[in-house]
Amino acid sequence: MRILHLCAFYYPNKEGGAEIFAKELCERLAKENEVTLVTGKFSKELKNKENIGGVDVVRIPMLMVQNLKLLSYLFSSVIEGWKRRKEVDVYHGTMAFSAGTAAVMLKKLTGKRAIVTIQGGDVGDYRENSGKFGGILKPVISWTLRNADVVHAVSKDLKRKAEDLGVKEVVVIPNGVDTEKFSRKGNTREELGLEGKKVVLSVSRLAPKNGIDTLIEVFGKVREKIPEAELLILGKGDEEEKLKKMAGEGIRFLEPVPHEQLAEYYTAADVFCRPSRDEGFGIVFIEAMACGVVPVGTSVGGITDIIKNWENGVLVKPDDPNGLAMNLEKLLLETRKRKEMSEKAVQDAKKRFSWESISKNIENLYRERV
């Protein structure tokens, strides 16, 4: 098949859930198909065209103005997709706006099929994704999803949100994890001086939706009962300065690392925690599981598709500091139970979230509709 995948951001510019999905999917599909990925060019140093992992990556010009990046990507990607129309069987946009909108516009222009993948913020917190123009996007996103041949949602919660926007056909296929890349490895614990410590790790963009403020708030209580507890926060974001002011003893902020190095940091931890207020899916939870680290998350969004409470992880209510503190303390202290849950987490990551099976399921979507 000839697949043209649209994703506004892509490696090495950004490595969030949507970008990881696009990269992992396209590289696997490229083994047996012709795959072109059209993304934005965010740096002069990057090539206009190159092959990465078997995928022909095409970078198109964008306006480097905060609230106009996605809009400029929309128009540029439609032009690029139109130029390549004779070489395409299916258009696939990751994130409803603007890549998904471009895919559907190309469907209307060319008569080809279009699939749109929704990952979270694209059908939820519009303002966070598109600045002050966020609210205007809701009807555009609704039009995009209603006019796609099929909408692919990475969680049951996102399926419900798409259906609320009037979408009739939504297929749920989760995000995945590369269990070869994500397994216990490295000696980062020793390098960070964490011998003898009970380590909680959070890999997160420092934004309100991810609840890192709540995690910092409760960690002082955790340390009262477990003085050897340490919290590592790996990430950047708008709330960084505020969160650093909140942080007390035993809390360290680490600089983000390339995605392929994350396994070493998961391996250094006993528990992973991100007390999200909203979460489309949460790839970090299954990455932690694949590395044998027990995840603690909130009972919101796609997290409930991943964590089975006190089997492969722990679920708590969002914005419940007392509940979060109590569960963290229990998990850190009960070493035998944590080991059992760690083994179950690894099994689930391999069985339920393999990129190989997920990419095959998505390829089947293409074939059923081309």
Buried (B, 14 or more C-beta within 10 A) or exposed (E): BBBBBBBBBBBEBBBBBBBBBBBBBBBBBBEEBBBBBBBBBBEEEBEEEEEBBBBBBBBBEBBEEEEEBBBBBBBBBBBBBEEBBEEBBBBBBBBBBBBBBBBBBBBEEBEBBBBBBBBBBBBBBBEBBBEEBBEEBEEBBBBBBBBBBBBBBBBBBBBEBBBEBEBEEBBBBBBBBBBEBBBBEBEBBEEBEBEEBBBBBBBBBBBBBBBBBBBBBBBBBBBEEBEEBBBBBBBEBEBBEBBEEBBEEBBEBBEBBEBEEBBBBBBBBBBBBBBBBBBBBBBBBBBBBBBBBBBBBBBBBBBBBBBBEBEBBBBBEBBBBEBBBBBBBEBBEEEEEBEBBBEBBBEBBBEBBBBEEBBEBBBEBBEEEB
